[in-house]
Amino acid sequence: MATGFRIAFISGKLGDVDGVSLEVDKWIEVLTSAGHEVFTIAGYYANPVQAVAADNQFLLEYLRFDSTLQRHYEKILFPFITKKPTHLTLATKDITVEEMMVQGKELGEDIFKYIQDNDIDVIIAENTNAMPMSLLGGIAVYNLLTENKVATIFHHHDFWWERSRFSQNRIEGLLNKIMPPSDIGSEHVVISSYSAHILSSIKRVMPTVIPNCENFECAAFLDDYNCHFREDLGFDEEDILFVQPTRIVPRKRIEDSVRLVGKYGRKYPEIKERLKFIISLYQGDELDDSYVEAIKDLAHSENVDLHLISDRVSSVRMMNVDGKRLYTSRDVLVNADLAIYLPKWEGFGNAYLEAVSCRVPVVISTYLVYKTDIKVAGFLNIEVRDDYDEDGLLNIPESILTDIHLILNNPEMRIQMTAKNFDIGLSEFGFNMLSENLRVLLESYSDEIRASRRRLQKSKKNYAV
């Protein structure tokens, strides 16, 4: 891998347990191991980024997903988000967009000054120009590329047209221009072959595919810390823990997972009292509490013993203010008997790879990217075909319940399945894969990075004058 680059990651949020934050952590670990110096620029840090020096972590409020200005513009420009959308005339919309562009430019100037002060060679923009959860951030990064000519790698995890709350908007022209841009001098990275096909078709750019990965080379296992998980969370050793290792958002189809657990408990009543359904992560950044409450109501009606434990899960191990242990997603999964992952749509499948690395059997829906980019590797899972009824509910065949019971009660079969999956994950989605892909990416883009470095040095001289 080309060495000596000073790389800045830009994101609305870092240090959290969402997919983007976790993937950034992995990229940073690989890049620092390869000899690069890494900086981060974020609107919010749920926790400090572990592999980055504290002095290299920069906070800019207006990059934040839920900043005052972001909420203000969302209410006006994305009517699907709010139940009472603001009436907007054409003149008012033009004024609003102009105001937003000015503020985004100012934010870009703040970031550019940080880039100058720290001699940043290249920025990696994490979903800033794919999902408008930080509108000012997207405008700022676009200006850094087009006006300041900063070498920019766009790392796209998903796109705004894939989300109903953003696909209905009043600024489609602006989003088409900057999310993502197709200006020359930049590099685009996507996480699946499907995204690469869509982006090349819509934007006429040829992105690099770097799939999500997991640190299989340093896999999690039961140790002196996470062995306390069951006791700390009030579970008995005989309890059967079904874990949904995701945030609570509609596209994760939590209702289908609840229904699956309910059906399994009814089919095998002799173990019903031992069956616990755990959702490990928080609500997410997408909706109000109504979906969470609906899930609780459904769990009650399905007689499912539901446990929401996000207050005990963090991106790093630590003690909370009450002196209680906080566990990572991996810590939760190594204590699980089964992982459930039934999304209707997913950019890739971070949670799936994490479960595989923890040697947990997985019940998974055959969503699009799973079929195109994951299943083809040869993984062994309990698969629920992506077949939905007229009410939009996943059809769950009785055979799935039988397969689950077989795996839970046949230790040898479980070991064989999870060991095979682990070996495939290590080979196809481990850090060695990521390291090689990043090496090739930076080498192919190195001429532009070095040109950006020269332009930056020239800008600093002009700025000093």
N, C-alpha and C positions, 0 to 999 in steps of 0.2 A: 504494500500500500504506500502511495506517495506520502512522505513524511514532512513534518514541519509546518502544516497548515494550522492557522488559528480559526476555529470554526465556532460560529454562534448559532444556537438553536433559538428560534422565535416561536412562541406559542401563547395562547390565551391562558393556559394553565399548565403547571408542571408539578411533579412530586406527588401525584395522586394515584388512585388505583384504576382510573379509566384506561381504555386501550391505548390512546395516544400517549399519555404520560408514561405508561409502562414500556411502550415501544421506544420512546425517546431514551429512557434509561438504558435500554439494551444497546441502542446505537452509540450512546455516549461511552458505555463501558468498552465496546469494541474499538471505537475511535481513539480513546485515551490509551488503550493498550497498544495501539499501533503507533503511538508517538505524537499524536495531534494534541493541541491544547484546546479545550472546549470551554465555551462561555454559554450562558443561557440568558434569554431576555423573555420575561413572562409577565402577564398581568396579575398572576396569583400563584403562590407556592403553597400547596397543601402541606408539604414537608420540604425541607431543603433537598436538592438533588445530590444524592450521595457521592457520585463520582466526580463532582465539580467543586473546585475550591470556592469557599464562601464568597471571596472577593470577586469571583467571576460570575456571580448570579445577580442579575440586574432586574429590578422590579419597576414596571411601568403600569400604573393603574388603568389607563385607558385601553390597554390590550385585553383587559379582563372580560370574560364572557358576560358577567352580570354587572358590569359597570353601569353607572347612572346613565351615561350617554347611550350605551348599547341597548339598555331597556327602553329608553326614549325612542330610539330609531326603530327598534323592533315593533313597537306598538303602532307606529305610523306606517311602516313600509311592509310589514308582514301581517296582513289582516287575519290570517288563519290562526295566528298564535293567540290572539286575545278574543274573548267572547264579545267584546264591544269595540270593534275596530274604529279607528279615528276616520271621520270623513275627510277626504283629501281632494282638493281641486288641483288641476294641472299646475297652476301658478304656485300653490303651496308646496306641491311635490318638488318642483324645480328649486324652490328656495331651500327646502329641507335637504335635498341632495347636494346643493352647492355648499351649504353649511357643513354637511358631513364631509365633503371632499376637502374643505379647508382644514377641518380638525384632523382628518386623516393625514394630510400633508404635514401638519405641525407635529403629529406623533412620529411620522417618518423622519422628520428633521431631528427629533430627540434621539431616535434610534441611530441615525447616521452619525451624530456626534459621539455616541457611545462606540460605534464602529471605528470612527477615526481615533478616538482616545485609546482604544485597545488594539489597534492594528489588525482588525478582523479581516481575514482573507476571503471568507465565504460564509453566507448565511444559509441555514437549512430551515425553511418555513414549514412548520408543522400544521397542516390543515388550514392555515390562515387564509389561503386563496382557493379553498375548495368548499368550505362550509362557513356561511356568514354569521357565525356566533361571535365574531369580533370584527364588525364592519370596519371600524377605524384601523384595526390591525391589518386587514386585507388591503385597504387603500394605502396604508403606510408601506407595506412590503412591496406593493406594485410600484410605488414611487421610488423606492430604493433601487428596484431593478431598472426602471425606465428612465429616471431622471439622474440618479446618482451612479448608475451603471455598476452596482454592487453585484458580484457573482452570487447567484441565487439558485439553490436547489429546492424545488417545491416537493415536499413529501406529502402526498395526498392519501388520506385514509378512507374518505368517502366524499360524496359530492352533494351539493345543495339540491339538485334536481331529484335526488333519491329520497328526500324528506318532504312530506306533504306540507309541513308547516313553513317550509322555505320555498317550495316549488310554486306556491301561490304568493306572488309578491308584486310590488309596484315599481321595482327597479330592475327588471329583467335585462335591460340593455346594459346597465352597469355590471351586473353579475356576469353576463356573458363576456364582458371585456376583461374583468380582473379575476374572475373565479372559475377556472384558472386563466391566467393570461397566456397568450401564444407568442409573445414577443421573443425575438431571437436573443441569444446570450444567456438563456436560462436552461436549467435541466429539470425534468419532471420525473418523479418516482411514484409509482403506484404499488398497491399491495396484492393485486391479483391480475390474472390474465384477462378477466372480464373487464376490469377497470381500464386496462391498457387498450382493449378493443374499443370501448366506449369513448375514451379520451382521444384516441387517434381518429375516430370517426367524426366526433363533434368539433374538436379543436385543431385537427390536422397537426398534432404534435406526436412524436414517437417516444412515449415514456419508457423508462426502465422499470421492470418488474422486480421488486425485492419483497418477497412475502414476509408476513409476520414471522417471528421466530421465538425461540425460548432457549434459555440457558440449560440445555440438556447436559452440557459438559460439567455443570455444577448443580446437579439435581437436588431437589429437596428430599428430606427423609425425616422420620420421627427422631427427634433429638431431645436434649434436656429442657428445651424451651417449649416447643410445640406439643410435647407429650402431656402438658397440663391443659390442653384445649378443652377436652371433654369435661373435665372436672370444673374448670373455670366458667364454662358456659352452662353448666348444670345438666350435662348429658351423662348417662351411665355407660359403662363399658359395653353393655349388652345392647344398647340402642343402635338402631340401623340409621345411619346418617346419609340422607340424600341431599346433595349440595347443588344449588343453582349458583355457579360462580360468576354472576354477572350483576350489572346494575339493574334497577327496576324501571325499565322503560318498555313501552308497548311493543317495539319491534323485536324485543327478546322473547315475546310471547310467553310471559310468566303464567298466564292463565292455562295454557296447555300443559305446562309443567305441573301445576297444581292438580289439574284433572288427571294427569298420569299417576301422580302419587295417590290420589283418591281412589282411582280404579285398582291400583295395585293393592292397597290396603283392604279393599272390599273383596278382592279375589283371594287374598291370603289372610283371613281374619285372625289366624293364630299368632301373627307377628304384628298386628295392627298397632298395639300399644307401644311397641318398640320403635315404630317408624317415625322419624323426625325429618321434616323438610326445612332446609336451611337456605336462605338467600343471603349471600355473604356481602354483597356490595350495596351501595346507597342508591337513592332514588334516581339520581342523574340530573342533567342540566336541561331537561327537555320539557317537562310539564309540571302542573301543580300536584297536590297530594291526592287528587281524585283517583288516579290509577292505583296508587298504593292501597287506598281504602277499598277499592274494588277487589284487589287481590286478597286482602284480609277477609272480606265478605265471602269471596268464593271459597277460600280455604275453610272457613267456618261451615259453609253449606256442604262441602265435600268431606267434612270431618277430618281434615288434614291438620296435623300438629305443626303449625308454621312458626319459624323462628327467623326474625329479621335481626341480623347481628352486625350491621355495618358500623355501629359505634364501637365495635371491638376489632375492626379490621383497618389496617393502615398499609401504606406503601412500604413501611419499614417497621421492624420490631421496636417497641418502646413501651413505656408505662404511661398510662393516662393520668389525669390530675387526681384521680382517686386511688392511684397506686395499683391499678389493674393492668394486666398484660394486654397489649394490642398485638394482634397476629396479622401476618401477611396472608394474601390469597393462597399462597403455596402452603402455609401452615394449616389453613383450613382444609385444603384438598388432601393433604397426606393423612388427615384424620377421617376422610370421607369413605363410605362404602360404595358410593355410586355418584357420578356427576351427571346432571341433567342439563342439556343444552339444545333447546328447540326453537331457535330463531326462525322467523319467516324470511328475514333478509339480514345479511351480515356482510360487512366489508371484507372480512377474512375469517377470523376465528381465534383470537387471542386466548379466550377462556378455554377453548378446546385444547390447544397446545399445552397450556398450563396444566390441565388435568392429565394429559398424556405424560408430561414430564414427572408428575407425582404418582404415576403408575396406578391410576384410578380408571376403572371401566366407565365408559361414557354411553349414555343414551342420547342420540343426536338426530336432528331433523336433516333431511337431505336438501338443504337450501342451495341456491345456485352456485355460489363460490365453493361450497363444500364439494359439490359434484365435479366442478371444473379443476380445482387446484389442490384439494386435500385428499379426497377419497382415492384419486388416481394413484396416490403414493402407496396404497396397499394396506391402509389401516383396517383394523378389525373393531367394529363398533356395533352397538345395538341401534340399528337405523330405523327411524320412523319416516316413511315416505312423505314428501311434502304434498299431501293430499288433504284438502280442506272442505268441510261441508258448506251448506248454503248459509250458515250463520258465521262462517269464517273460522270455525274451530277445527283444529287438527284432528284428523281421524286416527285414533289409536287402536290398532288391532289387538285382540287378545293375545296373539302370539308374542307381542312385545313384552307383555307382563310375564309370560312364561319364560322368555329369554332372560329377563332380569332376574327372576327367581333362580334360574339355573346358574347364572354367574355368581349370584350371592351365596349359593350353597355348594359350589364346586370350586374349592380353593385352587386346585391344580389348573382348571380351565381359566380361572381368573388370572393366575400368574402367567400362563402362556399368552393370553390375550394382551395383557398390559406390558409384558416384556417385549413382545413383537412390536407393539405400538411405540414403545420407548425407543427401540433400535431404529425404527423408521424415522421417528422424530429427530433423533440425534443425527442421522444421516442427511435428512432432507430439510430440516427446519432448525438446526442448531446454530451455535455461534460461529462455527467454522464456515457454514454457508453464508452467514451475514458478513463475516470478515472478508471473504472473497468477493462478495457482491459490492461491498463498500470500497474495496481496493480498486476494482475495475471502474466503479462509478467515478471516484476521485481522479484516477489516472486519465480517464477519457475526458474529464472536464478540467484537467489541470491547466491547460493553456489559458482558458477563460479565467480561472482563479488567479493565475499569476498576472494576467493583464489587469484584473480588478485590483490586485495588490499595488501595481504601478500607478493606476489611476487614483487610488486612495492616498498614496504618498504624495502625489502631485496636488491633490485637493487639500492635504494638510499644509503644504507649503503656501498655497494660495490663501488658505484660511488664516495662517499665521501673519501673512502680509496685511 
